[in-house]
Amino acid sequence: MLADLFAFLGLFFDLAWSAMWFGTSAFVRAALSPEARNTALLIAFLAGVSEMTGQSVILVINRIPLYRFLASLAFTGVTYIVTAIIWALATIIVAPLTQIGTLAPSEIAAAIGIIALSFSPRLFAFLSLAPYFGVALANFLEAWAMALVVFGLHVALDMPVGAALFCGSIGWLLSYGLRTYLGHLLARPLGRLRVLISGSALDRTPAKILDDLAKRINPERHS
C-alpha cells in the first residue's frame, strides 16, 4: 500500500514537472497510458483546487465553514476536468479542418490526457491572488498551458505544429465560448449551486473589504 502510494506520487510529480518543461515523454505517456492519463486528470483537478486556494482569502472573509470550503475546492477542481474534456472534444471536432484529417475516436482519450496534463503550470494558480503581479501571473500561466497543449498535440499525436496550433487554439476558443454561453445560460442555477456549496454568494471580495476598511478609518473622506 505504502509502496503504491510512493509510486503514484512519483508518477504525479514526474509527469507534472516534465510537462511544465515541455518533456516529450510526459505527453506521450499521457496519451498512451491509462494510468498516466488518470494522473493527468488529477493534475487538472488539483490545478483547479490551486486556483480556489488562491482565492481562499475570499472564502475566509465570507466566513465559510471548513466543510463548505473543501466542497468549493472540489467543485473548482471538477470544473477544470470538465474544461479539459470539452477542450479535447473541441480539438477532435476541428481536426478535420486541417490537412491531418479526422482523428480516430481512440485518440479522444489521448487528447484529454494531453490537455489535462497541460494544466500542470496552473498548479501554481494559488499565487494569482498576490497583489501587483497576480493578474499578470494568471495570464502567464494561461499562455504557458496553451503552449503546452500545442506542444503535446504535436509530439504525442504527431500533428504538424501548424495543425496543433490551430486545433489547440480553436479548441480553446470553443471550450471558452461554450463555458461562457453555459455560464450565462446557467448563471442562476450555478449561482444557487455556488451558494449551496460554499454557503455564501462570495460577493465580499478583498477589494470590497479594503474599501469598507478605508471608509471606517476615514469616514469623512468617503461620505
mmCIF file of the C-alpha atoms, coordinates in Angstrom:
data_MODEL
# 
_entry.id   MODEL 
# 
loop_
_atom_site.group_PDB 
_atom_site.id 
_atom_site.type_symbol 
_atom_site.label_atom_id 
_atom_site.label_alt_id 
_atom_site.label_comp_id 
_atom_site.label_asym_id 
_atom_site.label_entity_id 
_atom_site.label_seq_id 
_atom_site.pdbx_PDB_ins_code 
_atom_site.Cartn_x 
_atom_site.Cartn_y 
_atom_site.Cartn_z 
_atom_site.occupancy 
_atom_site.B_iso_or_equiv 
_atom_site.pdbx_formal_charge 
_atom_site.auth_seq_id 
_atom_site.auth_comp_id 
_atom_site.auth_asym_id 
_atom_site.auth_atom_id 
_atom_site.pdbx_PDB_model_num 
ATOM 1   C CA . MET A 1 1   ? 0.000   0.000  0.000   1.00 0.00 ? 1   MET A CA 1 
ATOM 2   C CA . LEU A 1 2   ? 2.708   2.478  1.024   1.00 0.00 ? 2   LEU A CA 1 
ATOM 3   C CA . ALA A 1 3   ? 4.848   1.448  -1.928  1.00 0.00 ? 3   ALA A CA 1 
ATOM 4   C CA . ASP A 1 4   ? 1.920   2.036  -4.290  1.00 0.00 ? 4   ASP A CA 1 
ATOM 5   C CA . LEU A 1 5   ? 1.374   5.487  -2.800  1.00 0.00 ? 5   LEU A CA 1 
ATOM 6   C CA . PHE A 1 6   ? 5.009   6.454  -3.270  1.00 0.00 ? 6   PHE A CA 1 
ATOM 7   C CA . ALA A 1 7   ? 4.924   5.092  -6.816  1.00 0.00 ? 7   ALA A CA 1 
ATOM 8   C CA . PHE A 1 8   ? 1.843   7.142  -7.597  1.00 0.00 ? 8   PHE A CA 1 
ATOM 9   C CA . LEU A 1 9   ? 3.334   10.290 -6.077  1.00 0.00 ? 9   LEU A CA 1 
ATOM 10  C CA . GLY A 1 10  ? 6.484   9.688  -8.081  1.00 0.00 ? 10  GLY A CA 1 
ATOM 11  C CA . LEU A 1 11  ? 4.453   9.398  -11.275 1.00 0.00 ? 11  LEU A CA 1 
ATOM 12  C CA . PHE A 1 12  ? 2.453   12.509 -10.395 1.00 0.00 ? 12  PHE A CA 1 
ATOM 13  C CA . PHE A 1 13  ? 5.460   14.738 -9.769  1.00 0.00 ? 13  PHE A CA 1 
ATOM 14  C CA . ASP A 1 14  ? 7.416   13.273 -12.667 1.00 0.00 ? 14  ASP A CA 1 
ATOM 15  C CA . LEU A 1 15  ? 4.606   13.931 -15.153 1.00 0.00 ? 15  LEU A CA 1 
ATOM 16  C CA . ALA A 1 16  ? 3.793   17.395 -13.838 1.00 0.00 ? 16  ALA A CA 1 
ATOM 17  C CA . TRP A 1 17  ? 7.405   18.573 -13.682 1.00 0.00 ? 17  TRP A CA 1 
ATOM 18  C CA . SER A 1 18  ? 8.354   17.094 -17.050 1.00 0.00 ? 18  SER A CA 1 
ATOM 19  C CA . ALA A 1 19  ? 5.244   18.523 -18.728 1.00 0.00 ? 19  ALA A CA 1 
ATOM 20  C CA . MET A 1 20  ? 5.926   22.017 -17.404 1.00 0.00 ? 20  MET A CA 1 
ATOM 21  C CA . TRP A 1 21  ? 9.294   21.989 -19.172 1.00 0.00 ? 21  TRP A CA 1 
ATOM 22  C CA . PHE A 1 22  ? 7.941   20.556 -22.423 1.00 0.00 ? 22  PHE A CA 1 
ATOM 23  C CA . GLY A 1 23  ? 9.058   16.997 -21.801 1.00 0.00 ? 23  GLY A CA 1 
ATOM 24  C CA . THR A 1 24  ? 8.057   14.855 -24.764 1.00 0.00 ? 24  THR A CA 1 
ATOM 25  C CA . SER A 1 25  ? 7.895   11.620 -22.768 1.00 0.00 ? 25  SER A CA 1 
ATOM 26  C CA . ALA A 1 26  ? 5.328   13.054 -20.334 1.00 0.00 ? 26  ALA A CA 1 
ATOM 27  C CA . PHE A 1 27  ? 2.831   13.851 -23.084 1.00 0.00 ? 27  PHE A CA 1 
ATOM 28  C CA . VAL A 1 28  ? 3.412   10.568 -24.878 1.00 0.00 ? 28  VAL A CA 1 
ATOM 29  C CA . ARG A 1 29  ? 2.710   8.718  -21.627 1.00 0.00 ? 29  ARG A CA 1 
ATOM 30  C CA . ALA A 1 30  ? -0.428  10.790 -21.005 1.00 0.00 ? 30  ALA A CA 1 
ATOM 31  C CA . ALA A 1 31  ? -1.635  9.901  -24.498 1.00 0.00 ? 31  ALA A CA 1 
ATOM 32  C CA . LEU A 1 32  ? -0.875  6.176  -24.369 1.00 0.00 ? 32  LEU A CA 1 
ATOM 33  C CA . SER A 1 33  ? -1.037  5.086  -20.728 1.00 0.00 ? 33  SER A CA 1 
ATOM 34  C CA . PRO A 1 34  ? -4.387  4.976  -18.879 1.00 0.00 ? 34  PRO A CA 1 
ATOM 35  C CA . GLU A 1 35  ? -2.507  5.309  -15.588 1.00 0.00 ? 35  GLU A CA 1 
ATOM 36  C CA . ALA A 1 36  ? -0.668  8.412  -16.779 1.00 0.00 ? 36  ALA A CA 1 
ATOM 37  C CA . ARG A 1 37  ? -3.912  9.789  -18.236 1.00 0.00 ? 37  ARG A CA 1 
ATOM 38  C CA . ASN A 1 38  ? -5.705  9.383  -14.918 1.00 0.00 ? 38  ASN A CA 1 
ATOM 39  C CA . THR A 1 39  ? -2.787  11.110 -13.227 1.00 0.00 ? 39  THR A CA 1 
ATOM 40  C CA . ALA A 1 40  ? -3.087  13.946 -15.735 1.00 0.00 ? 40  ALA A CA 1 
ATOM 41  C CA . LEU A 1 41  ? -6.757  14.326 -14.840 1.00 0.00 ? 41  LEU A CA 1 
ATOM 42  C CA . LEU A 1 42  ? -5.745  14.529 -11.192 1.00 0.00 ? 42  LEU A CA 1 
ATOM 43  C CA . ILE A 1 43  ? -3.265  17.261 -12.129 1.00 0.00 ? 43  ILE A CA 1 
ATOM 44  C CA . ALA A 1 44  ? -6.096  19.180 -13.799 1.00 0.00 ? 44  ALA A CA 1 
ATOM 45  C CA . PHE A 1 45  ? -8.256  18.685 -10.712 1.00 0.00 ? 45  PHE A CA 1 
ATOM 46  C CA . LEU A 1 46  ? -5.527  19.945 -8.389  1.00 0.00 ? 46  LEU A CA 1 
ATOM 47  C CA . ALA A 1 47  ? -4.907  22.895 -10.703 1.00 0.00 ? 47  ALA A CA 1 
ATOM 48  C CA . GLY A 1 48  ? -8.499  23.915 -10.057 1.00 0.00 ? 48  GLY A CA 1 
ATOM 49  C CA . VAL A 1 49  ? -8.016  23.345 -6.348  1.00 0.00 ? 49  VAL A CA 1 
ATOM 50  C CA . SER A 1 50  ? -4.924  25.551 -6.502  1.00 0.00 ? 50  SER A CA 1 
ATOM 51  C CA . GLU A 1 51  ? -6.894  28.329 -8.161  1.00 0.00 ? 51  GLU A CA 1 
ATOM 52  C CA . MET A 1 52  ? -9.560  28.218 -5.488  1.00 0.00 ? 52  MET A CA 1 
ATOM 53  C CA . THR A 1 53  ? -6.905  28.010 -2.775  1.00 0.00 ? 53  THR A CA 1 
ATOM 54  C CA . GLY A 1 54  ? -5.522  31.264 -4.125  1.00 0.00 ? 54  GLY A CA 1 
ATOM 55  C CA . GLN A 1 55  ? -8.960  32.744 -3.606  1.00 0.00 ? 55  GLN A CA 1 
ATOM 56  C CA . SER A 1 56  ? -9.286  31.239 -0.137  1.00 0.00 ? 56  SER A CA 1 
ATOM 57  C CA . VAL A 1 57  ? -8.981  34.673 1.404   1.00 0.00 ? 57  VAL A CA 1 
ATOM 58  C CA . ILE A 1 58  ? -12.361 35.428 -0.169  1.00 0.00 ? 58  ILE A CA 1 
ATOM 59  C CA . LEU A 1 59  ? -13.803 32.300 1.416   1.00 0.00 ? 59  LEU A CA 1 
ATOM 60  C CA . VAL A 1 60  ? -12.282 33.219 4.780   1.00 0.00 ? 60  VAL A CA 1 
ATOM 61  C CA . ILE A 1 61  ? -13.598 36.771 4.516   1.00 0.00 ? 61  ILE A CA 1 
ATOM 62  C CA . ASN A 1 62  ? -17.040 35.380 3.819   1.00 0.00 ? 62  ASN A CA 1 
ATOM 63  C CA . ARG A 1 63  ? -16.671 33.121 6.888   1.00 0.00 ? 63  ARG A CA 1 
ATOM 64  C CA . ILE A 1 64  ? -17.138 29.864 5.037   1.00 0.00 ? 64  ILE A CA 1 
ATOM 65  C CA . PRO A 1 65  ? -17.261 26.712 7.211   1.00 0.00 ? 65  PRO A CA 1 
ATOM 66  C CA . LEU A 1 66  ? -14.467 24.227 6.647   1.00 0.00 ? 66  LEU A CA 1 
ATOM 67  C CA . TYR A 1 67  ? -16.628 21.569 5.007   1.00 0.00 ? 67  TYR A CA 1 
ATOM 68  C CA . ARG A 1 68  ? -18.044 24.122 2.582   1.00 0.00 ? 68  ARG A CA 1 
ATOM 69  C CA . PHE A 1 69  ? -14.548 25.418 1.894   1.00 0.00 ? 69  PHE A CA 1 
ATOM 70  C CA . LEU A 1 70  ? -13.411 21.903 0.974   1.00 0.00 ? 70  LEU A CA 1 
ATOM 71  C CA . ALA A 1 71  ? -16.504 21.451 -1.196  1.00 0.00 ? 71  ALA A CA 1 
ATOM 72  C CA . SER A 1 72  ? -15.647 24.673 -3.028  1.00 0.00 ? 72  SER A CA 1 
ATOM 73  C CA . LEU A 1 73  ? -12.165 23.365 -3.701  1.00 0.00 ? 73  LEU A CA 1 
ATOM 74  C CA . ALA A 1 74  ? -13.557 20.116 -5.081  1.00 0.00 ? 74  ALA A CA 1 
ATOM 75  C CA . PHE A 1 75  ? -16.150 21.936 -7.197  1.00 0.00 ? 75  PHE A CA 1 
ATOM 76  C CA . THR A 1 76  ? -13.495 24.102 -8.852  1.00 0.00 ? 76  THR A CA 1 
ATOM 77  C CA . GLY A 1 77  ? -11.282 21.069 -9.417  1.00 0.00 ? 77  GLY A CA 1 
ATOM 78  C CA . VAL A 1 78  ? -14.099 19.253 -11.198 1.00 0.00 ? 78  VAL A CA 1 
ATOM 79  C CA . THR A 1 79  ? -14.696 22.266 -13.460 1.00 0.00 ? 79  THR A CA 1 
ATOM 80  C CA . TYR A 1 80  ? -11.067 22.013 -14.573 1.00 0.00 ? 80  TYR A CA 1 
ATOM 81  C CA . ILE A 1 81  ? -11.551 18.375 -15.536 1.00 0.00 ? 81  ILE A CA 1 
ATOM 82  C CA . VAL A 1 82  ? -14.710 19.283 -17.455 1.00 0.00 ? 82  VAL A CA 1 
ATOM 83  C CA . THR A 1 83  ? -12.808 22.080 -19.200 1.00 0.00 ? 83  THR A CA 1 
ATOM 84  C CA . ALA A 1 84  ? -10.082 19.631 -20.255 1.00 0.00 ? 84  ALA A CA 1 
ATOM 85  C CA . ILE A 1 85  ? -12.687 17.242 -21.672 1.00 0.00 ? 85  ILE A CA 1 
ATOM 86  C CA . ILE A 1 86  ? -14.544 19.992 -23.563 1.00 0.00 ? 86  ILE A CA 1 
ATOM 87  C CA . TRP A 1 87  ? -11.269 21.374 -24.904 1.00 0.00 ? 87  TRP A CA 1 
ATOM 88  C CA . ALA A 1 88  ? -10.180 17.917 -26.078 1.00 0.00 ? 88  ALA A CA 1 
ATOM 89  C CA . LEU A 1 89  ? -13.517 17.178 -27.760 1.00 0.00 ? 89  LEU A CA 1 
ATOM 90  C CA . ALA A 1 90  ? -13.439 20.561 -29.499 1.00 0.00 ? 90  ALA A CA 1 
ATOM 91  C CA . THR A 1 91  ? -9.902  19.803 -30.690 1.00 0.00 ? 91  THR A CA 1 
ATOM 92  C CA . ILE A 1 92  ? -11.044 16.481 -32.158 1.00 0.00 ? 92  ILE A CA 1 
ATOM 93  C CA . ILE A 1 93  ? -14.027 18.153 -33.835 1.00 0.00 ? 93  ILE A CA 1 
ATOM 94  C CA . VAL A 1 94  ? -11.970 20.790 -35.640 1.00 0.00 ? 94  VAL A CA 1 
ATOM 95  C CA . ALA A 1 95  ? -9.148  18.397 -36.628 1.00 0.00 ? 95  ALA A CA 1 
ATOM 96  C CA . PRO A 1 96  ? -10.796 17.549 -39.991 1.00 0.00 ? 96  PRO A CA 1 
ATOM 97  C CA . LEU A 1 97  ? -10.434 21.224 -40.969 1.00 0.00 ? 97  LEU A CA 1 
ATOM 98  C CA . THR A 1 98  ? -6.666  20.729 -41.120 1.00 0.00 ? 98  THR A CA 1 
ATOM 99  C CA . GLN A 1 99  ? -4.655  18.607 -43.538 1.00 0.00 ? 99  GLN A CA 1 
ATOM 100 C CA . ILE A 1 100 ? -4.183  15.854 -40.965 1.00 0.00 ? 100 ILE A CA 1 
ATOM 101 C CA . GLY A 1 101 ? -7.719  14.579 -41.469 1.00 0.00 ? 101 GLY A CA 1 
ATOM 102 C CA . THR A 1 102 ? -10.033 13.082 -38.887 1.00 0.00 ? 102 THR A CA 1 
ATOM 103 C CA . LEU A 1 103 ? -8.541  11.808 -35.639 1.00 0.00 ? 103 LEU A CA 1 
ATOM 104 C CA . ALA A 1 104 ? -9.623  8.339  -34.610 1.00 0.00 ? 104 ALA A CA 1 
ATOM 105 C CA . PRO A 1 105 ? -12.164 8.010  -31.783 1.00 0.00 ? 105 PRO A CA 1 
ATOM 106 C CA . SER A 1 106 ? -9.494  6.204  -29.797 1.00 0.00 ? 106 SER A CA 1 
ATOM 107 C CA . GLU A 1 107 ? -7.471  9.417  -29.813 1.00 0.00 ? 107 GLU A CA 1 
ATOM 108 C CA . ILE A 1 108 ? -10.141 11.291 -27.862 1.00 0.00 ? 108 ILE A CA 1 
ATOM 109 C CA . ALA A 1 109 ? -8.855  9.804  -24.616 1.00 0.00 ? 109 ALA A CA 1 
ATOM 110 C CA . ALA A 1 110 ? -5.299  10.658 -25.665 1.00 0.00 ? 110 ALA A CA 1 
ATOM 111 C CA . ALA A 1 111 ? -6.288  14.278 -26.354 1.00 0.00 ? 111 ALA A CA 1 
ATOM 112 C CA . ILE A 1 112 ? -7.978  14.514 -22.962 1.00 0.00 ? 112 ILE A CA 1 
ATOM 113 C CA . GLY A 1 113 ? -4.815  13.236 -21.278 1.00 0.00 ? 113 GLY A CA 1 
ATOM 114 C CA . ILE A 1 114 ? -2.616  15.672 -23.197 1.00 0.00 ? 114 ILE A CA 1 
ATOM 115 C CA . ILE A 1 115 ? -4.757  18.706 -22.436 1.00 0.00 ? 115 ILE A CA 1 
ATOM 116 C CA . ALA A 1 116 ? -5.283  17.751 -18.793 1.00 0.00 ? 116 ALA A CA 1 
ATOM 117 C CA . LEU A 1 117 ? -1.514  17.380 -18.396 1.00 0.00 ? 117 LEU A CA 1 
ATOM 118 C CA . SER A 1 118 ? -1.057  20.809 -19.982 1.00 0.00 ? 118 SER A CA 1 
ATOM 119 C CA . PHE A 1 119 ? -2.729  22.302 -16.910 1.00 0.00 ? 119 PHE A CA 1 
ATOM 120 C CA . SER A 1 120 ? 0.420   21.494 -14.916 1.00 0.00 ? 120 SER A CA 1 
ATOM 121 C CA . PRO A 1 121 ? 1.589   25.145 -14.712 1.00 0.00 ? 121 PRO A CA 1 
ATOM 122 C CA . ARG A 1 122 ? -1.749  26.037 -13.168 1.00 0.00 ? 122 ARG A CA 1 
ATOM 123 C CA . LEU A 1 123 ? -0.746  24.096 -10.093 1.00 0.00 ? 123 LEU A CA 1 
ATOM 124 C CA . PHE A 1 124 ? 0.806   27.459 -9.187  1.00 0.00 ? 124 PHE A CA 1 
ATOM 125 C CA . ALA A 1 125 ? -2.514  29.271 -9.694  1.00 0.00 ? 125 ALA A CA 1 
ATOM 126 C CA . PHE A 1 126 ? -2.764  29.856 -5.945  1.00 0.00 ? 126 PHE A CA 1 
ATOM 127 C CA . LEU A 1 127 ? -0.213  32.660 -6.449  1.00 0.00 ? 127 LEU A CA 1 
ATOM 128 C CA . SER A 1 128 ? -2.548  34.567 -8.785  1.00 0.00 ? 128 SER A CA 1 
ATOM 129 C CA . LEU A 1 129 ? -4.217  36.373 -5.897  1.00 0.00 ? 129 LEU A CA 1 
ATOM 130 C CA . ALA A 1 130 ? -0.934  38.049 -4.953  1.00 0.00 ? 130 ALA A CA 1 
ATOM 131 C CA . PRO A 1 131 ? -1.085  41.838 -5.216  1.00 0.00 ? 131 PRO A CA 1 
ATOM 132 C CA . TYR A 1 132 ? 0.668   43.690 -8.030  1.00 0.00 ? 132 TYR A CA 1 
ATOM 133 C CA . PHE A 1 133 ? 1.593   40.653 -10.146 1.00 0.00 ? 133 PHE A CA 1 
ATOM 134 C CA . GLY A 1 134 ? -1.312  38.257 -9.557  1.00 0.00 ? 134 GLY A CA 1 
ATOM 135 C CA . VAL A 1 135 ? -3.253  39.073 -12.735 1.00 0.00 ? 135 VAL A CA 1 
ATOM 136 C CA . ALA A 1 136 ? -0.102  39.032 -14.860 1.00 0.00 ? 136 ALA A CA 1 
ATOM 137 C CA . LEU A 1 137 ? 0.840   35.662 -13.381 1.00 0.00 ? 137 LEU A CA 1 
ATOM 138 C CA . ALA A 1 138 ? -2.610  34.236 -14.136 1.00 0.00 ? 138 ALA A CA 1 
ATOM 139 C CA . ASN A 1 139 ? -2.307  35.348 -17.765 1.00 0.00 ? 139 ASN A CA 1 
ATOM 140 C CA . PHE A 1 140 ? 1.197   33.907 -17.952 1.00 0.00 ? 140 PHE A CA 1 
ATOM 141 C CA . LEU A 1 141 ? 0.009   30.529 -16.630 1.00 0.00 ? 141 LEU A CA 1 
ATOM 142 C CA . GLU A 1 142 ? -2.814  30.571 -19.181 1.00 0.00 ? 142 GLU A CA 1 
ATOM 143 C CA . ALA A 1 143 ? -0.358  31.212 -22.033 1.00 0.00 ? 143 ALA A CA 1 
ATOM 144 C CA . TRP A 1 144 ? 2.016   28.557 -20.672 1.00 0.00 ? 144 TRP A CA 1 
ATOM 145 C CA . ALA A 1 145 ? -0.774  25.972 -20.581 1.00 0.00 ? 145 ALA A CA 1 
ATOM 146 C CA . MET A 1 146 ? -1.797  26.884 -24.133 1.00 0.00 ? 146 MET A CA 1 
ATOM 147 C CA . ALA A 1 147 ? 1.774   26.424 -25.360 1.00 0.00 ? 147 ALA A CA 1 
ATOM 148 C CA . LEU A 1 148 ? 1.889   23.016 -23.682 1.00 0.00 ? 148 LEU A CA 1 
ATOM 149 C CA . VAL A 1 149 ? -1.328  21.962 -25.407 1.00 0.00 ? 149 VAL A CA 1 
ATOM 150 C CA . VAL A 1 150 ? 0.167   22.786 -28.808 1.00 0.00 ? 150 VAL A CA 1 
ATOM 151 C CA . PHE A 1 151 ? 3.419   21.016 -27.903 1.00 0.00 ? 151 PHE A CA 1 
ATOM 152 C CA . GLY A 1 152 ? 1.597   17.967 -26.555 1.00 0.00 ? 152 GLY A CA 1 
ATOM 153 C CA . LEU A 1 153 ? -0.624  17.583 -29.616 1.00 0.00 ? 153 LEU A CA 1 
ATOM 154 C CA . HIS A 1 154 ? 2.452   17.889 -31.801 1.00 0.00 ? 154 HIS A CA 1 
ATOM 155 C CA . VAL A 1 155 ? 4.678   15.354 -30.062 1.00 0.00 ? 155 VAL A CA 1 
ATOM 156 C CA . ALA A 1 156 ? 2.079   12.859 -28.813 1.00 0.00 ? 156 ALA A CA 1 
ATOM 157 C CA . LEU A 1 157 ? -0.416  12.813 -31.699 1.00 0.00 ? 157 LEU A CA 1 
ATOM 158 C CA . ASP A 1 158 ? 2.105   13.566 -34.443 1.00 0.00 ? 158 ASP A CA 1 
ATOM 159 C CA . MET A 1 159 ? 0.290   16.723 -35.501 1.00 0.00 ? 159 MET A CA 1 
ATOM 160 C CA . PRO A 1 160 ? 2.253   19.278 -37.506 1.00 0.00 ? 160 PRO A CA 1 
ATOM 161 C CA . VAL A 1 161 ? 2.932   22.369 -35.420 1.00 0.00 ? 161 VAL A CA 1 
ATOM 162 C CA . GLY A 1 162 ? 0.547   24.470 -37.507 1.00 0.00 ? 162 GLY A CA 1 
ATOM 163 C CA . ALA A 1 163 ? -2.267  21.928 -37.156 1.00 0.00 ? 163 ALA A CA 1 
ATOM 164 C CA . ALA A 1 164 ? -1.599  21.560 -33.427 1.00 0.00 ? 164 ALA A CA 1 
ATOM 165 C CA . LEU A 1 165 ? -1.698  25.333 -33.011 1.00 0.00 ? 165 LEU A CA 1 
ATOM 166 C CA . PHE A 1 166 ? -4.921  25.570 -35.000 1.00 0.00 ? 166 PHE A CA 1 
ATOM 167 C CA . CYS A 1 167 ? -6.659  22.702 -33.220 1.00 0.00 ? 167 CYS A CA 1 
ATOM 168 C CA . GLY A 1 168 ? -5.454  23.774 -29.789 1.00 0.00 ? 168 GLY A CA 1 
ATOM 169 C CA . SER A 1 169 ? -6.458  27.395 -30.313 1.00 0.00 ? 169 SER A CA 1 
ATOM 170 C CA . ILE A 1 170 ? -9.842  26.633 -31.837 1.00 0.00 ? 170 ILE A CA 1 
ATOM 171 C CA . GLY A 1 171 ? -10.445 24.020 -29.169 1.00 0.00 ? 171 GLY A CA 1 
ATOM 172 C CA . TRP A 1 172 ? -9.677  26.604 -26.500 1.00 0.00 ? 172 TRP A CA 1 
ATOM 173 C CA . LEU A 1 173 ? -11.979 29.158 -28.147 1.00 0.00 ? 173 LEU A CA 1 
ATOM 174 C CA . LEU A 1 174 ? -14.811 26.655 -28.482 1.00 0.00 ? 174 LEU A CA 1 
ATOM 175 C CA . SER A 1 175 ? -14.432 25.437 -24.910 1.00 0.00 ? 175 SER A CA 1 
ATOM 176 C CA . TYR A 1 176 ? -14.215 29.030 -23.666 1.00 0.00 ? 176 TYR A CA 1 
ATOM 177 C CA . GLY A 1 177 ? -17.235 30.053 -25.732 1.00 0.00 ? 177 GLY A CA 1 
ATOM 178 C CA . LEU A 1 178 ? -19.241 27.063 -24.572 1.00 0.00 ? 178 LEU A CA 1 
ATOM 179 C CA . ARG A 1 179 ? -18.307 27.714 -20.947 1.00 0.00 ? 179 ARG A CA 1 
ATOM 180 C CA . THR A 1 180 ? -19.187 31.395 -21.342 1.00 0.00 ? 180 THR A CA 1 
ATOM 181 C CA . TYR A 1 181 ? -22.512 30.589 -23.020 1.00 0.00 ? 181 TYR A CA 1 
ATOM 182 C CA . LEU A 1 182 ? -23.403 27.978 -20.450 1.00 0.00 ? 182 LEU A CA 1 
ATOM 183 C CA . GLY A 1 183 ? -22.232 30.368 -17.740 1.00 0.00 ? 183 GLY A CA 1 
ATOM 184 C CA . HIS A 1 184 ? -24.754 32.969 -18.887 1.00 0.00 ? 184 HIS A CA 1 
ATOM 185 C CA . LEU A 1 185 ? -27.438 30.386 -19.565 1.00 0.00 ? 185 LEU A CA 1 
ATOM 186 C CA . LEU A 1 186 ? -26.962 28.697 -16.204 1.00 0.00 ? 186 LEU A CA 1 
ATOM 187 C CA . ALA A 1 187 ? -25.982 31.788 -14.219 1.00 0.00 ? 187 ALA A CA 1 
ATOM 188 C CA . ARG A 1 188 ? -28.845 31.488 -11.766 1.00 0.00 ? 188 ARG A CA 1 
ATOM 189 C CA . PRO A 1 189 ? -28.669 27.735 -11.122 1.00 0.00 ? 189 PRO A CA 1 
ATOM 190 C CA . LEU A 1 190 ? -24.860 27.914 -10.920 1.00 0.00 ? 190 LEU A CA 1 
ATOM 191 C CA . GLY A 1 191 ? -25.174 30.817 -8.510  1.00 0.00 ? 191 GLY A CA 1 
ATOM 192 C CA . ARG A 1 192 ? -27.529 28.785 -6.359  1.00 0.00 ? 192 ARG A CA 1 
ATOM 193 C CA . LEU A 1 193 ? -25.161 25.819 -6.587  1.00 0.00 ? 193 LEU A CA 1 
ATOM 194 C CA . ARG A 1 194 ? -22.262 28.065 -5.528  1.00 0.00 ? 194 ARG A CA 1 
ATOM 195 C CA . VAL A 1 195 ? -24.264 29.262 -2.539  1.00 0.00 ? 195 VAL A CA 1 
ATOM 196 C CA . LEU A 1 196 ? -25.295 25.693 -1.754  1.00 0.00 ? 196 LEU A CA 1 
ATOM 197 C CA . ILE A 1 197 ? -21.672 24.521 -1.816  1.00 0.00 ? 197 ILE A CA 1 
ATOM 198 C CA . SER A 1 198 ? -19.958 27.480 -0.183  1.00 0.00 ? 198 SER A CA 1 
ATOM 199 C CA . GLY A 1 199 ? -22.853 28.768 1.929   1.00 0.00 ? 199 GLY A CA 1 
ATOM 200 C CA . SER A 1 200 ? -22.300 32.288 0.566   1.00 0.00 ? 200 SER A CA 1 
ATOM 201 C CA . ALA A 1 201 ? -22.664 34.224 -2.657  1.00 0.00 ? 201 ALA A CA 1 
ATOM 202 C CA . LEU A 1 202 ? -18.986 35.177 -2.193  1.00 0.00 ? 202 LEU A CA 1 
ATOM 203 C CA . ASP A 1 203 ? -19.781 38.776 -3.059  1.00 0.00 ? 203 ASP A CA 1 
ATOM 204 C CA . ARG A 1 204 ? -17.478 40.261 -0.411  1.00 0.00 ? 204 ARG A CA 1 
ATOM 205 C CA . THR A 1 205 ? -14.230 40.399 -2.342  1.00 0.00 ? 205 THR A CA 1 
ATOM 206 C CA . PRO A 1 206 ? -10.934 41.644 -0.895  1.00 0.00 ? 206 PRO A CA 1 
ATOM 207 C CA . ALA A 1 207 ? -11.419 44.895 -2.818  1.00 0.00 ? 207 ALA A CA 1 
ATOM 208 C CA . LYS A 1 208 ? -14.744 45.457 -1.099  1.00 0.00 ? 208 LYS A CA 1 
ATOM 209 C CA . ILE A 1 209 ? -13.269 44.581 2.258   1.00 0.00 ? 209 ILE A CA 1 
ATOM 210 C CA . LEU A 1 210 ? -10.434 47.068 1.753   1.00 0.00 ? 210 LEU A CA 1 
ATOM 211 C CA . ASP A 1 211 ? -12.930 49.702 0.652   1.00 0.00 ? 211 ASP A CA 1 
ATOM 212 C CA . ASP A 1 212 ? -15.056 49.099 3.733   1.00 0.00 ? 212 ASP A CA 1 
ATOM 213 C CA . LEU A 1 213 ? -11.946 49.283 5.903   1.00 0.00 ? 213 LEU A CA 1 
ATOM 214 C CA . ALA A 1 214 ? -10.911 52.570 4.299   1.00 0.00 ? 214 ALA A CA 1 
ATOM 215 C CA . LYS A 1 215 ? -14.360 54.002 4.957   1.00 0.00 ? 215 LYS A CA 1 
ATOM 216 C CA . ARG A 1 216 ? -14.165 53.003 8.610   1.00 0.00 ? 216 ARG A CA 1 
ATOM 217 C CA . ILE A 1 217 ? -10.713 54.523 9.009   1.00 0.00 ? 217 ILE A CA 1 
ATOM 218 C CA . ASN A 1 218 ? -11.599 57.770 7.260   1.00 0.00 ? 218 ASN A CA 1 
ATOM 219 C CA . PRO A 1 219 ? -15.411 58.070 7.146   1.00 0.00 ? 219 PRO A CA 1 
ATOM 220 C CA . GLU A 1 220 ? -15.386 61.809 6.330   1.00 0.00 ? 220 GLU A CA 1 
ATOM 221 C CA . ARG A 1 221 ? -13.406 61.318 3.119   1.00 0.00 ? 221 ARG A CA 1 
ATOM 222 C CA . HIS A 1 222 ? -15.842 58.711 1.855   1.00 0.00 ? 222 HIS A CA 1 
ATOM 223 C CA . SER A 1 223 ? -19.024 60.435 2.990   1.00 0.00 ? 223 SER A CA 1 
# 
